[in-house]
Amino acid sequence: MPRIYTKTGDDGTTGLIGGGRVPKDSLRIETCGTVDELNALLGVVRSYCLDEATENILLRIQDHLFTLSANLAVTESAIRAKHSIPPVTDEYVALLEKEIDGIQAVMEPLRQFVLPGGSKAAALLHLARTVARRAERRCVSLAAKEVVQPQIIRYLNRLSDLLFMLARRANGLAGREEIHPRFGL
């Protein structure tokens, strides 16, 4: 196995899949880094999961995020050359929607806002939800300047919804009541 360090980034640049180098603080790399942060956070969440179903969902999402990151890190010329990275598809989004619908079908309907927190798993899922929203915002900003698959933005949007529902379910499984904001009262 090659060494983990290459020293090629010592000048403040990083390589893209398919060739080319960009500054490490470029919007593309910031976007990739935020998705990577989300993926790492989901790894932490999995260590606190209360049920196998949630752990399996999160593992599938982590795999999707890895593919999503690769698509964000590939150069446009590599896309045109049909690089071997699979695209993020509508099926990715549909899988998230199916999970949301399944959870929503058995949960008490939401009638008001919920404060993040509760069990450790739920609190971490809420944190992951906010990181997913940040990743989505970064992708929207990147899409205003460069080519970004629209499915990536839809996926991150739907992912934050699923993470919210998983947090609600985690609190239910842990026997924790949802806390609702009192709006300063």
TAQUINOR-V533177 format. One record per backbone hydrogen bond with DSSP energy under -1.0 kcal/mol. CO is the residue of the C=O (numbers start at 1). NH is the residue of the N-H. If there is no record, write none. Layout:
CO_NH ; CO_NH
This chain:
7_10 ; 9_12 ; 12_24 ; 14_22 ; 16_19 ; 17_75 ; 20_16 ; 22_14 ; 23_26 ; 26_30 ; 27_31 ; 28_32 ; 29_33 ; 30_34 ; 31_35 ; 32_36 ; 33_37 ; 34_38 ; 35_39 ; 36_40 ; 37_41 ; 38_42 ; 39_43 ; 40_44 ; 41_45 ; 42_46 ; 45_48 ; 51_55 ; 52_56 ; 53_57 ; 54_58 ; 55_59 ; 56_60 ; 57_61 ; 58_62 ; 59_63 ; 60_64 ; 61_65 ; 62_66 ; 63_67 ; 64_68 ; 65_69 ; 66_70 ; 67_71 ; 68_72 ; 69_73 ; 73_17 ; 75_79 ; 76_80 ; 77_81 ; 78_83 ; 79_82 ; 89_93 ; 90_94 ; 91_95 ; 92_96 ; 93_97 ; 94_98 ; 95_99 ; 96_100 ; 97_101 ; 98_102 ; 99_103 ; 100_104 ; 101_105 ; 103_106 ; 119_123 ; 120_124 ; 121_125 ; 122_126 ; 123_127 ; 124_128 ; 125_129 ; 126_130 ; 127_131 ; 128_132 ; 129_133 ; 130_134 ; 131_135 ; 132_136 ; 133_137 ; 134_138 ; 135_139 ; 136_140 ; 137_141 ; 138_142 ; 139_143 ; 140_144 ; 142_145 ; 142_146 ; 149_152 ; 150_154 ; 151_155 ; 152_156 ; 153_157 ; 154_158 ; 155_159 ; 156_160 ; 157_161 ; 158_162 ; 159_163 ; 160_164 ; 161_165 ; 162_166 ; 163_167 ; 164_168 ; 165_169 ; 166_170 ; 167_171 ; 168_172 ; 169_173 ; 170_174 ; 171_176 ; 172_175 ; 179_115 ; 182_185
